[in-house]
Amino acid sequence: DWTPDAFVETTVQELKDEIGNEKVILGLSGGVDSTVAAVLLNKAIGKHLQCIFVNNGLLRKNEFKNVLKQYEGMGLNVKGVDASARFLKALAGESDPEGKRKIIGKSFIEVFDDESHKIEDAKWLGQGTIYPDRIESVSASGGPSAVIKSHHNVGGLPDYMKLKIVEPLKMLFKDEVRRVGASLGIDAELLGRHPFPGPGLGIRILGDITAEKVAILQEVDHIFVSGLKEHGLYDAVWQAGAMLLPVNSVGVMGDERTYEKCVALRAVESTDGMTADWVNLPYEFLQKISNEIINKVKGVNRVVYDISSKPPATIEWE
Ligand code: XMP
C-alpha cells in the first residue's frame, strides 16, 4: 500500500543515490508542487540544492516577501530574485493574452538562466512536475515548471535546460503531493493553497499591464482572499481571485461623479481545473467584500461576481 511516509523514505534514498554530491537548481513558485519537491530534495541532499524564487511583479500582495521568508524558515537554500521591473518593462503595451504569456515565459527563462549561470557546476534541474502535468497541456499548478514546459520550443534552449532533470513527484497526483508535504512537516496552510497561474496577475489584468494596475488588483485580490479565509470559505473553494476589467463605469462619491474601474470576483469549485462551477458564496459575504473593495481601493468603483461555469467559460478571463 502507498503511504506518504514510505514514499518519502524511498524517494529520499533514491535521490541520494542518483544525485550523490552533485548540485541541483530548482525554481520555487510559492505553490504546493515546487515546495514539496524542494523539501524532498533538501532532505536528500541539503545544501547541494539551490532554490531560486523569482518575483515577476505579478504575484499576489506581499507574496514574494512572505513566501521567501517562509522558505527560509523551512531551512531551504533559497535565493529570491526580484525581477518585477524587468517583467513590467517587457510587458509594456502588450494586451494580447497569448502575447503576455509569451513575454512572461520568455522573461522567466531569461532571469532563471542568468541566475543558474551564477551557480557553479550545477548538474541537475529539479522540477515539481506531477503526474497530471505530463498529460495536460496547461498546468493548473502554474509553477515555473509549467512555464518551462510551454516554452520548450521558443528559440534556442537556455543552458539550464541542458541539465539533467530530476522530478521526484512525477508519479503523484495532487492529493498525494499534499499528503507527502504533510508527512514532510510542511505547513498545512501552504499545502492548502489555491492554484495560481504561472503568468499570475498578468492574465487577470485584461488588456495591457502597468504597475498601477498591478497595485490595484493586488489590493482587490488581497481583500477578497483574506475575506474568504476569515469567513472560513477558503478551503471550500478550489480557486479564487479577481480580474481587473478594461471597463470604466460611472459612480458617485459624496457629491462627485466618478468614472473608475470595475473588478470581477471569481471563485470556483473543481477537482482538476478542467471543468469548474462557480461557487454560491453567501450574499452577505459578497456584500461585505464589495463594500470593502470600493471603500478601500482607490480607482475601483464597481464590483461584479462571475457566475459562469467551465465549460463553456474558462476559470481565467484570458
Ligand atoms: P482556464 O482559465 O483554462 O484555467 O479554465 C484552468 C487552470 O489553469 C490555470 N491557468 C494557467 N496556469 N499558466 C499556468 O501555469 C497559464 O498560462 C494558465 N492559464 C490558466 C488557471 O489558473 C486554472 O487553475
Boltz pocket constraint, residues with backbone or C-beta under 6 A from the ligand:
constraints:
  - pocket:
      binder: B
      contacts: [[A, 101], [A, 138], [A, 139], [A, 140], [A, 141], [A, 142], [A, 143], [A, 146], [A, 147], [A, 195], [A, 196], [A, 197], [A, 198], [A, 199], [A, 239], [A, 272], [A, 273], [A, 274], [A, 310], [A, 313], [A, 314], [A, 315], [A, 316], [A, 317], [A, 318]]
      max_distance: 6.0
